[in-house]
Amino acid sequence: MLEIIDQIKPQKTTKERIDELELKSDKMKVWLHYYFQHFNKTRAARQAQYSDPANSGRDNYIALKPFIEQEFKRMYMSAAEIATRFAEMAIFDPTEYIDDLGYVNLKKIGEDGLGWMVSEISSKDIRDPNGDSTTVYTVKFHSQARALEILGRYTGIEKGIVFNNIVIQKGFEKVSPDDWETAENITEN
C-alpha cells in the first residue's frame, strides 16, 4: 500500500532540486532556499550570511536565473490551468476507482495522472478482539461542491448568469430556462 501512495506523490520538491544542483558553494544553495521562501534577493543573501548582501543577492540571482525561471514554470499554474483543474475536480467521478469491496485503487488513480484529486490519505490501526492489528486507510477527495463554488466566483456565475438546463425552484412549480421565451417572463414573488 505504501508503495502505491509513493507513486501518487509529487515528483520532487524545489528543496530537493536545489540540493541536487552542482553549485560553486553551499552558500548559494542556502541563498536559493531562502530566496524561494520570500523571493527577495538581498534578504536571502542576508539570511545566507553574505558579507555584501545587496551585490551577492544580485549576483546569485543572475547566476541562477535559468534555474529560478525553470522552477517558477514548474511550480506555478496559469489562471486557465487552475480553472481547468477546478473544473476537473467538480466533475470527477471517483466511483471508477473504487472496487467492489469499497477500496480505492490508488495505483489506477496514479496511473491516470489524477493523484492531485486526493486531498488526504490517513491510516488508522484497528485491533480486533483476538489482538491482531489491521491498518485501515481512509482516502478523501477534494470537495466537488467547493470546486464548483470557486469556479462560480472565477467565471462570474455566482453573480446571476443563467445557464441552460438549470432547473430553478420557483414557488411550488419548477421552471426550466428551456421554458422561458425571454428574460422578461421571469417575475419576482
Backbone bond lengths (Angstrom), bond angles and torsions (degrees), N, CA, C in turn:
res aa  C-N    CA-C-N  psi(-1)  N-CA   C-N-CA  omega(-1)  CA-C   N-CA-C  phi
1 M - - - 1.452 - - 1.527 111.32 -
2 L 1.333 117.88 -43.58 1.457 120.84 -178.09 1.513 112.11 -63.90
3 E 1.360 117.77 -34.88 1.456 118.66 178.00 1.527 111.28 -66.60
4 I 1.314 117.68 -30.69 1.467 121.03 176.42 1.520 109.40 -68.76
5 I 1.325 116.94 -42.84 1.463 121.13 178.18 1.525 109.77 -60.56
6 D 1.334 117.20 -40.30 1.466 120.61 178.69 1.525 111.46 -62.53
7 Q 1.320 118.07 -31.80 1.455 121.44 -178.22 1.517 112.60 -68.46
8 I 1.320 118.68 -28.03 1.461 119.73 -177.17 1.528 112.48 -97.11
9 K 1.325 117.87 1.38 1.456 120.93 176.66 1.535 109.39 -73.33
10 P 1.338 117.55 155.91 1.462 119.89 176.74 1.522 111.12 -58.92
11 Q 1.323 116.42 155.54 1.455 122.12 -176.34 1.533 112.22 -54.69
12 K 1.315 117.02 -82.75 1.457 121.50 179.21 1.515 108.23 -137.67
13 T 1.309 115.94 148.19 1.456 120.39 177.87 1.521 109.26 -82.41
14 T 1.327 115.79 165.21 1.461 120.39 176.46 1.516 110.12 -59.78
15 K 1.326 117.01 -39.83 1.466 121.00 178.61 1.528 110.84 -58.46
16 E 1.324 116.78 -45.45 1.467 120.45 179.57 1.527 110.81 -64.68
17 R 1.328 117.65 -38.00 1.461 121.18 178.40 1.524 110.95 -66.26
18 I 1.332 116.50 -39.59 1.466 120.58 178.35 1.523 109.85 -63.71
19 D 1.330 116.58 -45.41 1.467 120.67 -178.53 1.527 112.61 -60.81
20 E 1.338 117.47 -27.47 1.462 121.48 -179.86 1.526 112.94 -82.39
21 L 1.341 117.36 -13.54 1.465 120.37 -177.80 1.523 111.74 -66.31
22 E 1.332 114.75 143.05 1.471 121.22 173.19 1.527 106.10 -95.09
23 L 1.328 117.47 102.04 1.460 121.81 -178.08 1.518 111.05 -116.18
24 K 1.348 116.14 165.98 1.470 121.43 -179.92 1.527 111.57 -60.53
25 S 1.337 116.14 -37.33 1.463 119.30 -178.13 1.521 110.17 -146.10
26 D 1.319 114.68 158.29 1.463 119.65 175.71 1.527 111.02 -68.33
27 K 1.330 116.11 -24.13 1.455 120.46 179.47 1.534 110.61 -62.62
28 M 1.327 116.54 -32.95 1.466 120.39 178.28 1.534 109.89 -66.12
29 K 1.330 117.10 -36.06 1.465 120.61 176.94 1.526 110.33 -66.41
30 V 1.313 116.05 -40.96 1.460 120.64 177.76 1.530 109.00 -62.23
31 W 1.345 116.11 -43.91 1.461 120.57 178.08 1.527 110.20 -58.20
32 L 1.340 117.78 -45.13 1.461 121.72 -179.70 1.527 112.00 -61.24
33 H 1.336 115.58 -43.31 1.473 119.30 178.33 1.524 110.24 -56.98
34 Y 1.347 116.54 -47.67 1.459 119.66 -179.82 1.530 111.31 -67.87
35 Y 1.328 117.47 -38.63 1.462 120.77 -179.15 1.529 110.59 -59.87
36 F 1.328 117.97 -41.65 1.460 120.34 -178.98 1.531 112.49 -74.26
37 Q 1.325 117.72 -8.40 1.462 119.19 175.04 1.524 111.74 -81.52
38 H 1.344 117.49 -36.37 1.463 119.46 -174.97 1.523 114.58 -139.17
39 F 1.344 118.73 -2.98 1.469 124.61 175.62 1.527 113.34 59.75
40 N 1.333 116.19 35.58 1.455 121.61 176.45 1.527 107.86 -119.62
41 K 1.354 116.52 113.95 1.476 121.79 -173.68 1.527 112.32 -62.12
42 T 1.341 116.42 -49.90 1.469 120.67 -176.15 1.528 111.40 -67.35
43 R 1.313 116.27 -44.20 1.471 120.36 178.66 1.532 110.92 -60.49
44 A 1.318 116.61 -40.94 1.465 120.46 178.23 1.529 110.51 -64.26
45 A 1.324 117.04 -37.96 1.471 120.67 178.79 1.530 110.78 -67.54
46 R 1.344 116.10 -38.82 1.466 119.68 175.98 1.532 110.68 -61.72
47 Q 1.343 115.60 -45.73 1.464 120.22 -179.14 1.531 111.70 -66.18
48 A 1.333 116.47 -29.77 1.470 120.37 177.85 1.529 110.88 -83.36
49 Q 1.327 116.72 0.89 1.461 125.41 175.26 1.529 113.34 65.63
50 Y 1.319 116.33 44.14 1.463 121.18 171.60 1.517 107.99 -78.53
51 S 1.327 117.53 146.71 1.471 120.90 -178.60 1.531 111.41 -73.52
52 D 1.338 118.01 -30.13 1.465 122.35 177.67 1.535 108.48 -123.09
53 P 1.347 116.55 81.05 1.465 120.07 -172.30 1.529 115.12 -57.63
54 A 1.340 117.98 -39.85 1.464 119.86 -176.15 1.527 110.71 -62.98
55 N 1.318 116.81 -51.10 1.463 120.45 -178.77 1.526 111.95 -71.31
56 S 1.307 116.75 -40.44 1.461 120.13 -179.10 1.526 111.07 -65.43
57 G 1.330 116.32 -40.24 1.457 120.12 177.79 1.514 111.19 -61.86
58 R 1.336 115.69 -44.70 1.463 120.23 178.82 1.530 110.83 -64.21
59 D 1.337 116.65 -45.97 1.468 121.10 -178.68 1.531 111.55 -62.95
60 N 1.311 117.00 -42.93 1.472 120.44 178.25 1.527 110.47 -63.31
61 Y 1.324 116.15 -41.32 1.461 119.64 -179.82 1.531 110.41 -61.73
62 I 1.323 116.33 -45.01 1.470 120.53 179.87 1.530 110.30 -63.41
63 A 1.324 117.08 -44.32 1.466 121.01 -178.18 1.528 112.10 -67.17
64 L 1.324 116.67 -33.64 1.464 120.81 -174.96 1.526 113.74 -105.35
65 K 1.338 116.85 9.50 1.465 121.11 -176.01 1.536 113.12 -55.02
66 P 1.344 120.04 -43.46 1.474 118.28 178.87 1.538 112.68 -59.68
67 F 1.330 117.08 -40.90 1.459 120.76 178.85 1.523 110.46 -66.65
68 I 1.338 116.93 -43.41 1.460 121.77 -178.99 1.529 110.38 -62.00
69 E 1.328 117.54 -45.68 1.461 120.87 179.53 1.525 111.27 -63.79
70 Q 1.313 116.21 -40.57 1.468 120.78 178.24 1.534 110.57 -62.10
71 E 1.327 117.22 -42.03 1.463 121.13 178.84 1.523 111.58 -66.09
72 F 1.337 116.80 -39.45 1.470 119.41 177.51 1.522 110.26 -61.25
73 K 1.316 117.56 -44.35 1.465 120.79 179.06 1.520 110.84 -63.29
74 R 1.328 116.84 -36.97 1.462 121.00 -179.42 1.525 111.40 -73.93
75 M 1.328 116.80 -37.95 1.464 121.50 -172.75 1.518 113.86 -81.21
76 Y 1.312 117.71 -33.87 1.454 119.93 -169.69 1.516 111.69 -110.79
77 M 1.312 114.99 143.59 1.455 122.36 179.09 1.522 109.08 -105.87
78 S 1.323 116.18 151.04 1.461 119.95 175.58 1.532 108.48 -74.26
79 A 1.323 116.03 167.37 1.468 120.25 178.63 1.526 110.80 -60.96
80 A 1.335 116.30 -37.95 1.470 119.86 179.39 1.530 110.67 -66.09
81 E 1.341 116.86 -39.90 1.467 120.41 178.44 1.525 111.13 -65.13
82 I 1.329 116.15 -38.81 1.466 120.39 178.94 1.531 109.88 -66.25
83 A 1.327 117.00 -44.33 1.463 120.42 178.84 1.527 110.77 -62.09
84 T 1.326 116.15 -40.53 1.467 120.46 177.84 1.517 110.57 -62.73
85 R 1.316 116.27 -42.30 1.468 120.82 179.87 1.524 110.40 -61.68
86 F 1.341 117.56 -44.91 1.468 120.61 178.51 1.530 111.09 -65.08
87 A 1.328 116.74 -37.07 1.471 119.50 177.47 1.525 110.13 -63.79
88 E 1.325 116.91 -40.85 1.468 120.39 177.30 1.522 111.13 -64.16
89 M 1.336 116.80 -38.02 1.469 119.72 176.72 1.524 110.68 -63.76
90 A 1.322 115.87 -40.64 1.459 120.70 -175.85 1.530 112.42 -66.24
91 I 1.330 117.74 -31.20 1.468 119.90 -177.66 1.524 112.93 -106.10
92 F 1.311 117.21 2.78 1.468 121.01 -177.81 1.534 110.72 -60.99
93 D 1.328 115.56 131.95 1.461 121.42 178.26 1.529 108.34 -113.60
94 P 1.328 117.83 100.96 1.461 119.96 -176.35 1.528 114.31 -72.77
95 T 1.335 117.14 -9.95 1.467 118.98 -174.85 1.528 112.59 -61.85
96 E 1.339 117.90 -28.55 1.460 118.64 179.31 1.532 112.15 -73.17
97 Y 1.319 117.46 -8.77 1.464 121.79 178.50 1.528 112.01 -107.34
98 I 1.325 116.93 6.70 1.464 121.56 -179.93 1.529 108.08 -111.19
99 D 1.346 115.04 125.82 1.474 118.36 -178.05 1.536 111.13 -81.11
100 D 1.333 115.22 -178.50 1.474 120.63 -176.23 1.523 113.33 -63.28
101 L 1.341 117.27 -24.13 1.462 120.74 -179.79 1.533 112.60 -89.59
102 G 1.351 116.26 -2.45 1.460 119.89 178.84 1.514 114.24 92.57
103 Y 1.333 117.52 10.79 1.461 120.97 179.17 1.522 110.32 -91.53
104 V 1.326 115.84 142.03 1.460 121.73 178.47 1.525 108.61 -84.16
105 N 1.326 116.43 132.10 1.458 122.43 179.02 1.528 108.47 -89.63
106 L 1.333 116.32 87.96 1.460 121.23 -178.22 1.517 111.90 -65.61
107 K 1.322 116.65 -30.79 1.466 120.19 179.55 1.529 109.80 -62.23
108 K 1.318 117.38 -45.14 1.468 121.59 179.61 1.532 110.50 -65.91
109 I 1.324 117.23 -39.05 1.462 120.91 177.47 1.529 109.38 -59.90
110 G 1.340 116.01 -45.11 1.466 120.76 178.32 1.517 111.98 -63.83
111 E 1.333 117.55 -43.83 1.460 121.69 179.90 1.528 111.59 -62.53
112 D 1.320 116.79 -33.61 1.464 121.36 179.22 1.530 112.32 -82.59
113 G 1.328 117.29 1.37 1.461 121.09 178.45 1.508 113.80 71.95
114 L 1.331 117.07 26.79 1.461 121.10 -177.14 1.526 113.30 -113.04
115 G 1.313 116.99 23.12 1.459 120.40 179.72 1.512 112.92 -56.72
116 W 1.328 116.93 -28.85 1.470 121.12 179.65 1.530 112.33 -69.24
117 M 1.338 117.71 -13.68 1.471 121.02 177.09 1.531 111.54 -70.81
118 V 1.314 116.22 -21.73 1.468 121.28 -179.42 1.521 107.86 -83.00
119 S 1.323 116.55 120.61 1.467 119.43 -179.79 1.522 111.96 -91.07
120 E 1.325 117.18 -25.28 1.473 119.42 -176.85 1.523 110.34 -160.48
121 I 1.320 114.47 139.04 1.462 120.89 170.82 1.520 106.18 -127.23
122 S 1.314 115.98 122.35 1.466 119.35 178.44 1.522 108.21 -127.13
123 S 1.313 114.83 158.61 1.464 119.01 178.80 1.517 109.53 -130.07
124 K 1.316 114.13 154.51 1.460 120.01 -178.88 1.527 107.15 -146.70
125 D 1.315 116.93 131.82 1.462 121.11 175.70 1.523 108.79 -87.70
126 I 1.320 114.88 127.83 1.463 120.80 179.54 1.524 108.20 -116.43
127 R 1.327 115.55 128.50 1.468 120.74 178.48 1.525 109.19 -99.36
128 D 1.324 114.67 132.62 1.458 118.39 176.24 1.531 109.28 -92.13
129 P 1.312 118.79 172.24 1.469 121.54 -177.11 1.532 113.58 -58.26
130 N 1.317 117.85 -25.12 1.469 120.96 179.25 1.522 112.83 -77.67
131 G 1.331 117.54 -7.95 1.457 121.01 -179.49 1.522 112.73 94.32
132 D 1.327 117.16 -3.00 1.467 120.21 177.35 1.521 109.18 -75.14
133 S 1.326 115.08 152.09 1.452 120.52 -179.15 1.530 109.39 -117.38
134 T 1.310 115.24 138.76 1.456 121.83 176.60 1.524 107.87 -127.89
135 T 1.323 116.05 135.06 1.456 119.88 176.71 1.518 108.83 -92.04
136 V 1.321 115.67 126.75 1.450 122.13 179.46 1.530 107.56 -112.20
137 Y 1.327 116.01 128.59 1.457 121.16 179.17 1.523 109.56 -101.55
138 T 1.317 115.42 138.36 1.458 121.28 175.49 1.518 106.99 -114.10
139 V 1.320 116.16 127.61 1.459 121.98 179.82 1.520 107.85 -113.89
140 K 1.330 115.89 125.93 1.468 120.81 177.35 1.521 108.43 -115.45
141 F 1.326 115.14 137.91 1.447 121.38 176.64 1.526 108.94 -101.06
142 H 1.327 115.62 160.93 1.461 119.86 176.80 1.528 110.05 -61.60
143 S 1.308 116.47 149.51 1.466 122.73 -177.76 1.527 110.97 -71.26
144 Q 1.315 115.59 122.97 1.464 119.94 177.32 1.524 110.68 -68.50
145 A 1.320 117.39 -38.46 1.464 121.16 179.72 1.530 110.47 -62.87
146 R 1.318 115.94 -42.00 1.474 120.36 179.42 1.527 110.37 -65.92
147 A 1.336 116.98 -40.68 1.463 120.76 178.31 1.524 110.50 -61.58
148 L 1.332 116.85 -42.24 1.468 120.81 177.61 1.526 111.29 -64.32
149 E 1.318 116.38 -40.15 1.466 120.89 178.70 1.526 110.54 -61.07
150 I 1.326 116.67 -45.46 1.470 121.29 -179.72 1.527 110.31 -65.96
151 L 1.330 116.84 -42.34 1.469 120.24 176.76 1.527 111.08 -61.50
152 G 1.318 115.70 -39.54 1.457 120.00 178.42 1.513 111.76 -60.38
153 R 1.307 116.77 -42.46 1.459 120.60 177.35 1.523 111.19 -65.85
154 Y 1.323 115.66 -43.12 1.472 121.50 -177.23 1.529 111.45 -64.70
155 T 1.327 117.06 -41.60 1.459 121.14 -175.38 1.522 113.59 -91.19
156 G 1.321 118.12 -12.22 1.456 121.57 -179.32 1.506 113.86 89.70
157 I 1.325 117.96 5.65 1.462 121.40 -179.40 1.519 110.85 -60.30
158 E 1.321 116.50 -35.44 1.470 119.53 -176.75 1.522 111.72 -65.63
159 K 1.324 117.38 -12.81 1.459 119.77 -177.96 1.523 112.12 -90.66
160 G 1.326 117.17 12.54 1.449 119.62 172.32 1.512 115.73 105.34
161 I 1.308 119.04 12.43 1.458 120.32 175.77 1.522 107.52 -71.11
162 V 1.320 117.33 132.41 1.456 121.41 -176.84 1.520 109.47 -101.10
163 F 1.325 116.80 133.22 1.460 122.36 175.75 1.513 109.23 -107.02
164 N 1.313 116.84 152.32 1.462 121.64 177.10 1.514 110.60 -63.79
165 N 1.311 115.02 153.55 1.459 124.58 175.53 1.521 114.34 66.69
166 I 1.312 117.89 18.71 1.457 120.98 172.99 1.518 106.54 -94.25
167 V 1.293 117.32 128.05 1.460 120.22 -179.73 1.518 108.41 -94.89
168 I 1.305 116.03 127.62 1.463 121.94 -178.45 1.522 108.58 -112.11
169 Q 1.318 117.05 131.82 1.459 121.31 177.85 1.521 107.41 -82.41
170 K 1.318 116.87 116.75 1.454 121.68 -178.62 1.517 107.69 -123.20
171 G 1.317 118.12 107.86 1.451 120.96 -175.59 1.518 108.94 64.36
172 F 1.338 116.63 -123.54 1.458 120.05 177.90 1.522 111.47 -106.12
173 E 1.316 116.46 3.17 1.455 119.35 -173.61 1.528 109.34 -117.66
174 K 1.326 116.34 136.68 1.457 119.29 177.64 1.522 108.90 -84.57
175 V 1.313 115.42 133.35 1.454 120.86 179.63 1.516 107.63 -123.27
176 S 1.308 117.06 127.19 1.460 122.27 178.56 1.514 109.40 -101.26
177 P 1.323 119.00 144.39 1.471 120.66 177.01 1.525 112.45 -57.57
178 D 1.326 117.65 -24.60 1.462 120.08 177.48 1.525 111.46 -63.58
179 D 1.350 117.61 -25.58 1.458 122.53 -179.19 1.527 112.57 -84.22
180 W 1.323 116.93 -12.14 1.451 119.95 -176.85 1.526 109.26 -83.82
181 E 1.302 116.19 133.42 1.465 118.91 174.88 1.515 109.28 -85.15
182 T 1.311 117.60 -42.57 1.465 122.35 178.11 1.517 108.13 -143.53
183 A 1.299 115.11 166.45 1.461 120.57 178.96 1.524 111.21 -66.91
184 E 1.367 117.92 -22.42 1.466 121.03 -179.64 1.515 112.61 -68.52
185 N 1.345 118.35 -19.45 1.459 121.57 179.76 1.523 113.26 -71.42
186 I 1.311 117.08 -10.68 1.463 121.96 -179.47 1.528 107.72 -83.34
187 T 1.298 116.55 123.59 1.458 120.27 179.66 1.513 110.37 -115.24
188 E 1.276 116.90 149.09 1.456 122.62 177.51 1.520 109.46 -86.61
189 N 1.326 118.13 140.74 1.465 121.81 175.56 1.512 110.20 -96.46
